[in-house]
Amino acid sequence: MTHASPDGVFVDPASEKLFNAVASRVEEQETQLTQQSADGLPVKLSTEEVDRIFEEVAPRKKGRTVGIGSVNEVARATSSYYSRRDQDNDRMQARMDTQQQRLDSLEGLLDVMAVGNPTLQRALEERRAALGMSQPDPEAGTSTDPNPSANYFDDDDVGL
């Protein structure tokens, strides 16, 4: 596409030929996958799959893939790159989940500490409102009610 004028006309016949070859292979692959899909919905190839098709179709010159310029000097995205990226994403999501659990636990602790302390209750309510957080649900076991029905320091809760 970089070898086309603003109106979409290619200025280099070789670039146009390469573009058309890649586009037709991508379209052919998407059509085949769509026909094979159980739901019949259109299938779009991922960037990784389109890149792989480009590298298969593009000619090589002096050990480099024609048409990708200085990217020849950079390690290309491979399936192992995407696999590592997915693993990193999974690890990061697990860490975020753990951090969320810790934050939820601390929030519950603050609610317990606020029981019978109207100043701390107001401060927590104001902070939650400023952050756009919902107030704790008394039915869920966390309450800012000054007269809670549960004794939070019961031996059963502490595990003694």
N, C-alpha and C positions, 0 to 999 in steps of 0.2 A: 504494500500500500504506500510505502514511502517513495516508491518509484512511479507514482502517478501524479498527474497535475491536479489542481484543486477540483476540477470538474470530473475527476475519476478516470481520465484517460491515461493509460500507462505510457511513459516516455521511453521505456526500455522493453523491447519485445521479449527478452529472456526473462525479465522479472514478471511480465504478464503471463508467460507460459508457466513459470514456477507457481505463481499465485493460483492460476486456474487448475493446475494439477493438484495442488494441496486442497483447494476448495472442493474439487470434485471428489477426492478421496475422503475428505471429512464428511461431505454430504452422503456419499455412498455408505460409509460406516454408520452414520446416524440413522439412515433409512433402514439398514439391515438390523440394527439394534431395536429400532422402533417396531419393526415387523415381528421380531422375536419376543418383544416384551408382552407379558401376560395381560397388562391393562390397555395396551395399544396407544398409550400416551407418547408424544414425541420425546425422543431421547437426545440430549445435547452432550457432546463429548466434553470432558474436562480439559483444562488448559494443558495438563500433562499429556493427555492423549493427542491433542492437536499438535503439540510440540514434537511428540514422537513421530507422528505422520510426516511433519515437515522435515525432520531429519532423515526419514526414510526416502522421501521424494527428492529432496534437494541434492544437486550434484556436489561432489567434493572436488576441491582444487587445492593442490599442495597441502593435503592433509587437513584442510579446513572445510567446513560446511559453507557453501556459497549462500549468501543472502542474509547472514546474521551478523555481519560486521565484526566489531570488536568483542562481541559475546563469545567468539571463538576462543578468546584468552581466558574466559571465566568457566569454572566448572558448571556444567549444565545440570539442570534439575533432572534427577533420575528417580526411579521408583524408590530407591533406598533413601533419597532425600525426603520424599513425601512420607515414607514410612517413619523416618526419624522425626519428621515434623508432627505426624499424628501421635507418635509416642510422647513427644514433648508436650503437645496439647493435652493429652490424657493425664500426664503427670501434673501439669499446671492446673487442670480442672480438679484433680484430686486434692491438691494443696489448697485451692480456693474453697473447696467443700469443707476441708478440715478447718480452715480459718473461719468460715461461716459458722460452723458448729461451735467453735470457741467463742465467737462474738455472741452467738445466741445464748450460750451458757453464762457469759459475763452479763448480758442484759438481764437474764433471769436472776442472777446474783444481786444486781442493782435493784431489781424489783423487790427482792426479799429484804434488802437493806432499807428500802424506802418505807416498808410497812411501819406505820405508826410515826413516821417522820414527814410531816406535811411539807417542810421546806425541800427535802430531797425529792418528794413526789412531784412538787411543782417544777423543780429544776429538770427532772427527767421528762415530764410532759412537755415543757417548753423546748427542750433539746430535740425530742422526737418530732414535735411539730415543725421546728426549724429545718429538720432533715427530711421532712415529708414522710416520716415513718408512722405506721399505725400504732395506736395505743395497745398495750397488751390486753389479751382477751381473758377476763376473769374466769371464764369456763375452762380455759386451757391450763389453769394452775398457776398463772402469774397474775398477780393482782396488786393494784396500788390502793386497794380498799384498806383504810386504817384499822378495820376490825375484821381481819380475815378469819374464815371459818376453819382453816387448817393451821396447825401449829407447825411451822417450818423447822423447828428445832426439836421435834419429836425424836425419840431414840430410834424409831423405825426408819426415819428419813436419813439419819446420820449414819446408821449402819453399825451402831455399837452393840 
